[in-house]
Amino acid sequence: MSLIATTGVDVRHGRNTVLTGVNFSIDKGEIVTIVGPNGSGKTSFARVLIGALAPSSGTVNRAANLRVGYVPQKLGDTSLIPMTVLRFLKLSGQTDPDKIKPVMAQLGIEDLQSRQIGNLSGGEMQRVLLGQALLCDPDILVLDEATQGLDQPATAAFYRLIEEVRKSLKCAVLMISHDLHVVMSASDRVICLNGHICCEGTPTVVSAAPEYRALFGEGTGGALALYRHEHDHHHDHDHHHQGHKEHDHAG
């Protein structure tokens, strides 16, 4: 039984067709990454999956009592919101300190709990948003371009965190990305979206596909580096790989 499955999903905004004929499913524990250029319909599709947007046609089926943890790109201007990190985390509905403390520890945000959310860096705020999503005890974690605006080290750190979280929670992960360089090695499938599904497969297969290269260009060697680097970080010989990036083309 899939956690979420779509059949023939179309999304139209007025006369503008954003998505056409999208058939998709994600199963328990699976990691799926959706890549595509700006304006390709990725965020609209994410909103359809979580139930925030009704498709113009087609069907969306969700498992009964599905718990979704959603991490947006950003919250917009938080400087005017007078709220501490701890209070913000409690907006998840989870107020038990014994449940909140382990999540803060896992994400390295214990020292931020009394800080105002308007004073956090981009990387800190993304970890707090992730914390709020995790406190829902999700069956599936949906990350909508959650590293947009972060520099490469902060992006790498954030996705290492996602990989660790996923191992401990055993939840499914759906990542929406505008660039392949945030694809983790652990991705079971990568789906290239541009108004419809252009191609899908493993990260290496998709990066070599003509449809992918038509959208992202040929120079993807550096972009592929992060997920290959990530792949080795938990191995016994990981000290040999820290900071190492491969710049070869896949395929």
C-alpha positions in Angstrom: 0.0 0.0 0.0 1.4 3.3 -1.1 1.5 6.2 1.4 0.4 8.6 -1.4 -0.5 7.7 -5.0 -1.8 9.9 -7.8 -3.4 8.9 -11.1 -3.6 11.3 -14.1 -3.3 14.4 -12.0 -3.7 17.7 -13.9 -3.3 21.1 -12.3 -4.5 24.3 -13.9 -4.4 27.8 -12.7 -7.0 29.7 -14.8 -6.0 29.0 -18.4 -2.5 28.0 -17.4 -1.9 24.3 -17.3 0.8 23.6 -14.7 0.8 19.8 -14.6 -0.5 17.2 -17.0 -1.1 13.5 -16.4 1.1 12.9 -13.4 1.1 9.3 -12.2 3.1 8.9 -9.0 3.4 6.9 -5.8 5.6 6.7 -2.8 5.8 3.8 -0.4 6.6 3.4 3.2 10.3 4.1 3.9 11.1 5.2 0.4 13.1 8.3 -0.5 12.0 10.0 -3.7 13.5 13.3 -5.1 11.6 15.4 -7.6 13.8 17.8 -9.6 12.8 20.3 -12.2 13.5 23.9 -13.2 11.6 26.9 -11.8 8.0 26.9 -13.0 7.9 23.2 -13.7 5.0 22.6 -11.3 7.0 21.0 -8.4 5.5 23.1 -5.6 2.0 22.7 -7.0 2.5 19.0 -7.1 3.8 19.0 -3.5 0.7 20.9 -2.4 -1.5 18.4 -4.2 0.2 15.5 -2.4 -0.2 16.9 1.1 -3.8 18.0 0.4 -3.3 21.7 0.3 -4.3 22.0 -3.4 -7.0 20.0 -5.2 -6.0 18.7 -8.6 -8.1 20.0 -11.6 -8.5 16.4 -12.6 -7.2 13.0 -11.7 -7.1 11.3 -8.3 -5.0 11.4 -5.1 -5.1 8.5 -2.7 -3.5 8.8 0.8 -3.1 6.0 3.3 -5.6 6.1 6.2 -4.4 8.4 9.1 -1.3 9.4 7.1 0.9 11.8 9.1 2.8 14.3 6.9 5.7 16.4 8.1 6.1 19.4 5.8 9.2 21.6 5.6 8.6 24.7 3.3 11.3 26.7 1.5 11.1 29.4 4.2 8.5 31.2 6.3 8.9 34.6 4.6 9.8 37.5 6.9 10.0 36.1 10.4 11.6 39.3 11.9 8.1 40.6 12.9 7.0 37.4 14.6 7.7 37.7 18.4 8.1 34.0 19.1 10.8 31.8 20.6 12.1 28.7 19.0 10.6 26.5 21.7 7.1 28.1 21.4 7.3 27.7 17.6 8.1 24.0 18.0 5.1 23.6 20.2 2.9 24.8 17.4 3.3 21.3 16.0 0.8 20.2 18.7 3.5 18.4 20.6 4.1 20.2 24.0 5.7 17.3 26.0 9.2 18.4 26.9 10.3 14.7 27.0 9.3 14.5 23.3 10.7 17.9 22.3 14.1 17.6 23.9 15.3 14.5 21.9 14.3 16.2 18.6 16.1 19.4 19.5 19.2 17.3 20.5 19.1 15.3 17.2 18.9 18.5 15.2 21.5 20.4 17.3 19.1 23.2 18.2 18.9 22.9 22.0 20.9 26.1 22.4 18.4 28.0 20.2 15.2 27.2 22.2 15.0 30.7 23.9 16.1 32.6 20.8 13.6 34.6 18.7 12.9 32.9 15.4 13.4 36.3 13.7 17.0 36.3 14.8 18.0 32.9 13.3 20.2 32.3 10.3 18.8 30.5 7.3 20.3 27.2 8.2 19.2 27.5 11.8 15.6 28.3 10.7 15.5 25.3 8.4 16.5 23.0 11.2 13.8 24.5 13.4 11.2 24.0 10.6 12.4 20.4 10.3 12.1 20.0 14.1 8.5 21.1 13.9 7.8 18.7 11.1 9.4 15.8 13.0 7.3 16.5 16.1 4.3 15.3 14.1 5.9 11.8 14.1 5.4 11.7 10.3 4.9 8.7 8.1 6.3 10.9 5.3 8.5 13.9 5.4 8.0 16.4 2.5 10.7 18.9 1.9 9.8 21.7 -0.6 13.0 23.2 -1.8 14.1 23.3 1.9 17.7 24.3 1.1 16.9 27.2 -1.2 19.0 30.1 -0.3 21.5 28.1 1.8 25.1 27.9 0.9 26.7 24.6 -0.1 28.1 23.7 3.4 24.8 24.4 5.0 23.0 22.5 2.3 25.3 19.5 2.8 24.8 19.6 6.6 21.0 19.8 6.2 20.8 16.8 4.0 23.2 14.8 6.2 20.7 15.5 8.9 17.8 14.3 6.8 19.6 11.1 6.1 20.2 10.6 9.9 16.6 11.5 10.7 15.2 9.1 8.1 17.3 6.2 9.5 16.0 6.7 13.0 12.4 7.4 12.1 12.1 4.9 9.2 9.8 7.5 7.5 9.4 8.0 3.8 11.1 11.2 2.4 9.9 13.2 -0.6 12.3 16.0 -1.6 11.4 18.7 -4.1 14.5 20.4 -5.5 15.3 22.9 -8.2 18.8 21.5 -8.6 20.2 17.9 -8.7 23.0 18.8 -6.3 20.7 18.2 -3.3 19.9 14.6 -4.2 21.0 12.2 -1.5 22.7 8.9 -2.4 19.9 7.2 -0.5 17.3 8.3 -3.0 15.5 5.3 -4.4 14.2 7.3 -7.3 14.6 10.7 -8.9 11.7 12.1 -10.9 12.4 14.8 -13.4 9.3 17.1 -13.6 8.6 19.8 -16.2 4.8 20.1 -16.4 4.8 16.3 -16.7 7.1 13.5 -15.7 10.0 13.6 -18.2 12.0 10.7 -16.8 12.6 8.8 -13.6 15.0 6.3 -12.2 18.0 6.2 -9.9 20.0 9.4 -9.5 22.7 8.2 -11.9 20.3 7.0 -14.5 18.3 10.3 -14.4 21.4 12.5 -14.6 22.5 10.7 -17.8 19.0 10.8 -19.4 18.7 13.1 -22.5 15.5 14.6 -21.0 17.3 15.6 -17.8 20.3 17.0 -19.7 18.0 19.1 -21.9 16.6 20.8 -18.8 19.8 21.0 -16.7 22.5 21.1 -19.3 25.6 18.9 -19.7 27.7 20.4 -16.9 26.3 18.3 -14.0 29.6 16.9 -12.8 29.9 19.2 -9.8 26.2 19.0 -9.1 26.4 15.3 -8.7 29.2 15.5 -6.2 27.2 16.0 -3.0 25.1 12.9 -3.1 28.1 10.8 -3.9 30.0 12.4 -1.0 27.0 11.9 1.2 26.9 8.2 0.3 30.2 7.5 2.1 29.8 9.6 5.3 28.6 6.7 7.4 31.1 4.1 6.3 34.0 2.9 8.4 36.4 4.7 6.1 34.5 7.9 6.1 37.4 10.0 7.4 39.0 9.4 4.0 36.0 10.9 2.3 35.2 14.0 4.4 35.3 17.0 2.2 36.1 14.9 -0.9 34.0 15.7 -4.0 33.9 13.8 -7.2 33.5 15.8 -10.3 33.0 13.1 -12.9 29.9 12.9 -15.1 27.5 10.1 -14.4 27.0 8.0 -17.5 
